[in-house]
Amino acid sequence: MTDVSQPIAELYRDLHRHPELAFEETRTAGIAADRLRSAGYDVVTGVGGTGVVGVLRNGEGPTVLLRADMDALPVTEATGLDYASTVEGLMHACGHDVHVASLIGAADRLAQTRDEWAGTLITLFQPAEENGGGAQAMIEDGLYEKVPVPDVVLGQHVGPAPAGTVGAHPGPAFAGANSIDITVFGRGGHGSRPETTVDPIVLAAAIVLRLQTIVAREVAPQETAVISVGRIVAGTKNNIIPDTATLGLSVRAFTEDVRLRILAAIERIVRGEAAASGAPEPTFHYAESFPVLVNDARGAERTNEAFRAAFGDASVLDPGEVSGSEDVGLLATAAGAPLVYWILGGVDTPSYLAAAAAGTLDRDVPSNHSPHFAPVMEPTLTRGVDALVTAARTWLA
């Protein structure tokens, strides 16, 4: 277990070395619980599996919830960092270690400066954001029966923006998402006699190409949507045509109408291609699902104003609509509270500006979920702590 007196940078390196998958974050949860108890919080553990919640009551005033997610990804790290993951095949490739370290730092500081604010502070360390199940699991486990219902939910996500910058986009800010597994069926046989088969690999290839027309031809130019095929599984040997092929899709949109139209188009195209191939009816399995993350407009502006006052105008950016997805909004919806969720920049600023000037951001600045994703520790961690503290104090009395 990590020493509860451990400085934030050292704590971050430790968390990065020891990633844990969704609902398996026992070590990370233990560290968070120990740090919160040491700082004087009332701590509830095991919420929704491995979730940890700390409550610090400090007189009359609003109740503010600060949230960080804890889980890592099944990615093999390729950053070359001296504190790279020590767990084979796992990596904090989405920056949740930054989130945890920053919230622990903010929890410490707010506890140490409680004479400067009043109200109730909730610090929530959530499991399983990556599969979209952690927030809902905590809610279903009676989260708001175990801790007070917040008046506002606040949080941040580190991303490929200049380190030290922050900013919340008002309104729809992160896309809603669906993960779909589609299985198409054929008739297997010998690779030398394809005429005796119904080839599901050819069928899958036709589906992949046709799916690309949905955004291009069925979504209006002023709307935003993404359809990505991240996985195709089929076959066992080069000269065997298999019976089945499975495609793994990720679908993202910023409105419910667009999302439903895309899902209907996907099913129509898959069924149509299967019929054209003489194949049986395909199957659809809907897995992870994230709602659109909607920032409270007034709350976002109030928080951004506090950031400008604390960090200067140049450090506050509007990240626009982010095509990634988040389940933190479920915590706010369940509480009937506004949500303010901002982006925290984590890229070395000179490197970011050089890539932007060269038009090579997509190539030279690794994004979240990349095996090369590596936020610079400073000023990212300091700003991450400061942003959480600043936002919390903006809402506390």
Secondary structure, 3 states (H helix, E strand, C coil): CCCCCCCHHHHHHHHHHCCCCCCCCHHHHHHHHHHHHHCCCEEEEEECCCEEEEEEEECCCCEEEEEEECCCECCCCCCCCCCCCCCCCCECCCCHHHHHHHHHHHHHHHHHCHHHCCEEEEEEEECCCCCCCHHHHHHHCCHHHHCCCCCEEEEEEEEEEECCCEECCCEEEECEEEEEEEEEECECEECCCHHHCECHHHHHHHHHHHHHHHHHHCCCCCCCEEEEEEEEEECCCCCEECCEEEEEEEEEECCHHHHHHHHHHHHHHHHHHHHHCCCCCCEEEEEEEECCEEECHHHHHHHHHHHHHHHCHHHECCCCCECCCCCCHHHHHHHCCCEEEEEEEEECHHHHHHHHHHCCHHHHCCCCCCCCCCCCCCCHHHHHHHHHHHHHHHHCC
